[in-house]
Amino acid sequence: MNRAESFLLKHGMHESCYDFDWHVKDFTREMEAGLSGRDSSLLMLPSYLGVSPASAPEGDAIAVDAGGTNLRIALVRFGQGAGPTVTRHEKYRLPGSDGAIGKDEFFDAIAGYIGDMAEAADRAGFCFSFPSEIGADRDGKILGFNKEVKVHGSAGAYIGAELNAAFARMGKPAIKVTVLNDTAAALIGTVFAHGVHGMNGYIGLIYGTGVNICYYDREMGMLINTETGGYGGFPQSACDLEIDRESDNPGDHRFEKMVSGAYFATVALKAARLAAREGAFSPQANDAVGALARLDAVSIDRFMQEGGGAGTELGRLCFSEGDAQFLYGLFDGIYERAAKLVAIAMTAVLGRCGASASRPAFIACEGSAFQKGFRFRERFEGHIAVHAEGGRQYELAAADGQAIIGAAASVFL
C-alpha cells in the first residue's frame, strides 16, 4: 500500500472502507422500505410512467429540461414516418443556480423562455432534476432543491400548476404538463432512440452534477425514482462531514455530496489540504497545496490524464516526484471510492430488476462525470463485474442528449 492509500485508509476515504456486499444488501433494504412506505433514506418515488408508448406518437411536444445548472427547452415533432425531430432547441442558465430567487421568479423565467413554443404545442414534458413527488395526474410536488440551487418558497409547490400560473400572469393559456425526473427522461429517450425492447429490466443512471438511478419496477408497473443521492448508509469521512455541514442542506443527500460532480472537486480539495496539514508533501508543496482555495474537476482530470504531469496547473504545485505521485494517488483513490459507491447502488437496483447474464437489464447512462471522469466507467463496471454472478448482467448505452427526447415523449405515455 502506497502513502496515498495509507492516508485515505487512515481517514476513512479508501474504497476498502466500504464492504460491497453488505452495502448492496443495505441499499436493497432501504429500497424495500421506501417502496412499502416505511422510513428510508431512499424516497422511491413513483413516476406513473412506463418506459415506451404503446403506439407510435404523433404531434408536437415541448420539452423542458431543468438540470443541475442548465435549463434546456425544445420543441420536438413526432410522427410522419420518422423518428423524433427537434425543431427548436434553446439553452439557458437555470434560474436559482447563480443566487437565491423566489418561486414565482423561477417559474416566470421558465415560462418566458418557453415563450411562443406554447403556441405550437399545448403539452409539455417537464424534466425536473431535483426531488419531487409525482402524483397520478403526473404533476410533481417539489420536495426541495439540491446541487446548490436555491429557490425560496418552492417546497410543496406543484410544477405544472406553477408553470401554468406563470403563463396566466403573462396572459397566455394553460398547457398540459407531464413531470418526470432526469433519470426517467434519459432512460425513456434512450429506449425510444435505440428501439430497445425485451430486456429484463430498464434502468436510468445519472452521474453528473448529481447522482440518481431510476428503474422500471414490474410489481409497481411503472418507473421508480430511487433518489439515490439521499442514501444514508455509507460511512462519511471527516472531509465528507465538513462538506455536508457547509452545504445549504446539511444532513440531506449525503451520498450525493460524497461522489457527485457538484461536490467531487471539493472532496478532493479538502482531502489534499488535510494531507498538506499533516505534512504529506514536501515543505514547499505543503504550503502550496495548503493555500489552494479552490479546485475543479477539469483540472483534476487533466492532471490525472497527464499522469501527474508537471505542466498541468496541479502539477505546478508539486516540487518533487514524490509530491506528484502522492497527489495522483490521492485523487485516484477518491475516484475509485466514487466508482465503487455508485456501483454498489447499481448492483442493488440490478438485483431488484432480477437481471442475470441470461436475461440482462438495459442501463441508460447520462452525465459528464460518468463519461469524462478519469477512468470512471472502467472502474464502475469493474466493481460490478467482480460481484456479478454468472457474468455480465446488463447492456449499457450512453444517454447523453436523450433527456430532451424522453421529456417530450413522456406526454404520450
N, C-alpha and C positions, 0 to 999 in steps of 0.2 A: 504494500500500500504506500503510495507516494504522499508527500507532505500535504498536498491539497485535499486528498481523500481523507487523511487523518484529521485535518481541520474540519471538514464537513461532517465527519463522523462525531467528532467531539461536540459539535454544536447542533446535532440532530438534523442535519440537512443532507446527509448521504442517502442515496437511494436504498441502501440496505437497512435503513431505519424503518422501512415500511414493508411489512410482510404481505406479499402479493395475494396469496390465497386467503389470508384472514380478512384483508380489506375487501376482496371480492365478495366474500360471504357477508360482511357487514354492510357493504353498499347494497347488496341484494335484500338484506333485511330492511334497510331503510326504504328501498323501493316498495317492498310489500307493505310496509307500514303506511307509507304515503298513499298508496292505492286504496287501502282499506279505511283511510280517514283518521288513522292514529297519528300521534305526534311523530314527526320525522323531519330531518334536515333536508330531505328531498320532497319538494312540493307535489310532484307527479300530477301535473295539471292536464286535464282533458282538453282536447282541441276541437272535438266534434267534427273532425275532418278525416277522410280516408287518405289514400296515397295517390290515387289516379281517378279521373272521372269515368263514369260508366259508359259514356259515349263521347265522340269527338266534339269538343266545344266549338261554338260558333259565335262570333261577335267580338266587340272591343271591350277591354277592361283596363282600368287604371291600376298601376302597381305602385305602392308606397313602401319603401324600404328604409325604416328608421333604425340605423345601425349604431355602433358604438360612438362614432364621431361624425359619420356622414349620413346625409339624407339623399336618397335617390328616388326619383319619381319618373315613371314611364307610362306610355300608352302602348298597349300590346293588342295586336289583332290576331284572332284565332279563326281557323277555318279556311275555306276556299281551296281545299285540297292540298294545303301546305302546312308546315309547322308554324309555331307562333312567330309573329313578326313584330319587333319593337319599332314602332313608327316615330316615337319621340322618347328621348331619354335625357334627363337633366340631373345634375348633382349639386348639392348644397352642403354647407356645414350644418350639422344637426343643431337646432335651437336648444340651448341649455348646456352645450358642450364647452362653451367659452365663458361661462359665468351663469350664475343663478338667474332664472326667469320665472314668471308665473305661468299657471296652467293655461289661461286664455291666450297669453302671448305665444306659448308653444304651439297651440292648435291654430291660432290665427296665421302664424307664419307658414305652417304646412298647407293650410287651405289656400293661402296666397300663392304658394309655389305651384300647387295643382292648377290653379287658375282656370284657363279655358279648356283644359283637358276634360273637365266635368261637363262640358257641353258636347263632347264627343262620346262620352261613355257615362252611364248612370250607375255604375257599380265599380267598387274598388276593393282590391285585396291589400290590407294594411299589415305589412310585416313589422312587428314590434319586437325589438331585440332586448327587451327588458321584462322582468317578471310581470305577468298578467294572468288573470283568471278568466278564461273564456267560457261563456255560457252557451246553452243550446241555440240561442239566437245568433251565435258567432260574433257577438260583440265582446270586447275584452275589458275587464276591470283592471286598472293599473294597481299593482301591488307595491310598486316602488321603482326607483331608478337606481342604477349602479354604474360602474365604469366611470365614475366621477362626473356623470351628467346630473345636473341639478334643475329640477322643475318643481317649484314650490306649489303646494295645494293640489298636487296631482293624484295622490293616493286615494283610491276609491272611485276615481273618475272613469267613465266608460269611453273608450277611444272613439268608437263610431259615433256615439251621441255627441261627444265634444267636437268632433270634426264637423258634424252637421250643424252644431250650434255656431261654429265659426263661419260656415257657409251662410247661415241665416244672418249673421252680423254683417256679412258682405252683400246681402240681398240676393243670394243665389239659392236655388232649390237643393233639397237634400238628395243624397245618393245612398245606395245600399252598400254597406261596408262589412267585409269579412275580415276579421282579425286573426292573425296567426303569428307564431314566433319565428325567429330566423332559421332555426334548425328545421322546422317543418317546411318553411318556404324553400330552403335549399334542397331538401330531400324531394319534395314534390316536383320542383323544377328539374332536378337531375333525372328522376324517374321518367318524367314526361319527355325530356330531351333525348334520353337514351332508349326509350321504349322498353324499359325493364319490366319483366313480369315473371311470375312463377318462382320467386325467391322465398326462402323460409325465414322471412323477417326483413324489415326495411328500417334502416337507421340513418339518422342525420347527425353529423358531428360538426360543431362549430368550434374551432380553436384559433381565435384571432385576438381581438381586443378582449373578449371574454371567452368562457368555455361552457359548452352546453351540449346535451345529447337529447334527441327525441327518437322515438321508435314506434312502430305500429304494434299495438297490443291486441292480439287476437281475441282475448277474453273480453276486452272493453270495446272492441270493434272500431277503434279509432287511434289516431296518433296521440301519444302521451309525451308531454314536455316534462322531462325529469327535473329541470332547473339544477343541473349537475353542479354548477358553481357553488351551490349552497351546502353541499355535503360537508358535514362537520366531523367526520371520523378520522381524518388524517392528523396526526400529532403536528403541532406547529413549533418551529424553532423560535428563538428569541427575535430573529430578524422578521419572521412572519408575523409574530405578535406585535412587533413595533409598527409594521406596515398597517396592520388591522387597526391599531389604536389611532393612527394618524389619518385614517381614511374618513370619508364622510358618513360611512355606515358601519361603525365598529360592531363586530360580532356577527355580521351578515356576510354571506358569500365568502366564507373564509378559504375554501378550496380555490375559488377563482383568484383570490389575492396571492395564492402561493405559486400559481403557474401561468396565468393568462398574459396575453400581450400587453395589457394595460398596466401590469404590475411587475412583469418579469425583470425588466431592467432595474427596477427599484430593489427587488430581491437581490440581484447580483451586486448592485451598488452597496447595499448595506452589508452584505457578506464580505465584499472586498475591503470596505472601510474597517470592519471589525477585524479582519486579518491584519490590516496595517497597524491598528492599535495594539495588536498582540505581537508586532514585530516580525510578521511572516515574510516580509520582503527585505531587501537591502535598506539601509538607513535612508538613502535618497528616495527610493521608491515608496517606503513607508510614508514619507512626508507628502509625496506627490499623490499617491492613491488616497491617503487620509484627507487631503484637501479637495478631493474630487466632489463637486457639488451636484452633478447630475450625470446620468448615463442613459443611453438609448439603445434599443435592440439592434439598430442598424450598425452602430459602432461595435457592439459585441460580436455580431455575426461576421463583420469584416475582419476583426481580429482573429476569430476562430478559423475563418476560411484561409487566412494567411498563415495559419499555424503559429500565431503569436508574433507575427512579423513586426519588426522594429519600425517599419514605415507607416504603420497604422496609427490612428490617434491614440489608442490604448497602448500600443507598442511603445510609444514615446514616453510612457510613464514608467517603463521598465528599464533598469540601469544595469541589468546583468541577465545572462541566460537563465539563471535560477528564478529571477523575478518573472520573466515571461512564461516559464514553464509552470510556475505556481499559479499565475493569473489564468493561464489557459486551462489548467486542471480544475481550478475553482469554477470557472464558467461551464466547463464541460460537465462537471458533476451536477451543477444546477440544472442544466439541460436534461441530463439523464434522469434526475428526480422528476422533473415535469413530465417527461415522456412516460415514465413508469406510472405516475399517478393517473394520467389520462387513460393509459392502457388498462389500469385496474377498473376504472369506471366503464370502459367499453367492454371489457370481458364480462362484467356483471350484466350488462344490457344484452350481450350476445347470448348469455345463459337464459335470460328472461325470454328471448325470442325462440329458444330451442334450436339455435344454429348448430350445425355439425359439418364435418368435412363432406358428407354425402348430400347434405341439404343446407348449403351456405346462405347467409344473410347478405343483403346488399347494403353497403355503407357509402353514403354521400358525404364527402368532407369538404368543408369550406373554411377559409381563414388564412391570413398571411403567416401566422405563427406556425401553422401546420405545414404550409407549403415552403416557407422560407427559413424557418428556424433551423439552426445548424444541426444537420443530420436528424431532425426531429422525427420525420416519418419512419426512417430506418430504425431508430430506437424504439418508437411506439410499436411498430409491427414486430420488432424483435422480442419485446416483452410479452406481447400477446402469444407469439409462436411458442415461447418456452412453456407457457402454461396451457396451451390448447391440447385437447385430447383428440387424437386421430387425424391431425392435420389441419390445414387452413380452413377456417370456419366462415369466411366472408369473401366477397368481392368488393373492391374499393374503387370509387371513382371520384375525381375532383369535381366539386360542385361550384367552383368559383364563377360568379356571374349568373348563376341559375336562380338565385333568390327572387329576382325580379320576375322571371317566368313563373316561378312557383307561387308568388303572391298573386299575380294576375290569374293563374289557373285555379286558385282556391275558390274563386267566385262561382266556378262551375261544379264544384264537388258537392 
